Amino acid sequence: MADVNRTNGGANLLALRSHNTALVLDLLRGAGADGISRLELAERTGLTPQAVSKITARLREEGLAVEAGHRASTGGKRRTVLRLVPGAGHAVGVHLDRDALRTVLVDLAGTVVAERCAALDLGAGAEAVVTVVAGEVEALAKGVRGGGGERAAGADTRSSAGTPELPAESLPALLGVGVALPGPLDHTRGVLHRVTGFPEWDGFPLRDALARRLGVPVVVDKDTNAAALGLAVAGERGSFAYLHLGTGLGAGLVIDGAVHRGARTGAGEFGHQVVQLDGPPCGCGDRGCVEALCLAAVARGDLAEAARVLGIAAGNLSALLDIDLVLLGGRTVTTAPDAFLRGVAAVLDERARRAGEQPVPVRAAPGEVADGAAQLVLGPLFGRADA
């Protein structure tokens, strides 16, 4: 994607009016409840005050922004500040894992206002899985509207305060649904490839199938890319790798502030780098993959070995890309974060010591994959489709 999505400069051209609006919206979102003045918007975007006035007037008419008081005078006229209206739009984020499903409803500020969790079998077939996903999305929106529908079996539904709290008239139509699941897949077309362990999904047009069922735009990406996008939007800077260890192992890469998907949107197949030529077979058809070794160690309860293998692979990645940070996430990591943080950091520290360099920091990743999946929909609205 062109650098225009990552610059702070605006352009007073009709052809770029949507880009300029996205710049303003992103600054409004970043300002939070304190708001930001029109003059500050002009200074930070490079737009003329007249252009900013036209954009903010349109945003107010559409209900996306409101006046939020005045700044204290510094000798001249008091400045009126504007703020984003978080509830003016919502997106649904879906984390479609091999054995579980989590859906969240997120407002424009990125706050999760409701969520549902349910068991899932990714091997049950495309039709069955699409039906379950569509049902969970519909039930989530209905529950938040106070529709009182029954919960799906085994599902947990709650708002950010624990109970549905948004009346039907306050919840606008969904902007869309972002779906994150294991790869490899074609992000551009929303078509799956041979998901490790589930080759029957190869070639399935998940994006179009769900869009037909739900009647709203759908974006499909790898779970790791979605999580990495969510982290970048939330404030992680520079170049980092998000390593996700759950039912599988993958990586989301952010290079110079932008999610790196590769020419065929296949970047980040971190779990299938071979580190043991005569190692155990992997579901991808190779032998000695990091994923196979890590999952085998976890299965026998040897978390120290799993962390060591993960650290070796993280070291290879950091040496190849010269990244600033490694973030660890996924259900396996969250069950024993200290063990994985210590183990991975120990390998990276030793590698850096031998090279006479500073070690790459390792931290636990905040947030969830489903939250990042919602940003697949919200990102373009704020000019941050790739963070």
Secondary structure, DSSP 8 states (H G I E B T S, - for coil): --GGGG-------GGGHHHHHHHHHHHHHHHGGG-EEHHHHHHHH---HHHHHHHHHHHHHTTSEEEEEE---SSS---EEEEE-GGG-EEEEEEE-SSEEEEEEEETTS-EEEEEEEE--GGG-HHHHHHHHHHHHHHHHHHHTT------TT-EEEETTSS----GGGS-----EEEEESS-EETTTTEE--BTTBGGGTT--HHHHHHHHHSS-EEEEEHHHHHHHHHHHTT--SSEEEEEESSSEEEEEEETTEE---TTS-TT-GGG-BS-TT--B-TTS-BSBHHHHHHHHHHTT-HHHHHHHHHHHHHHHHHHH--SEEEEESHHHHHSHHHHHHHHHHHHHHHHHHHTS----EEE--S-HHHHHHHHHHGGGGT-TT-
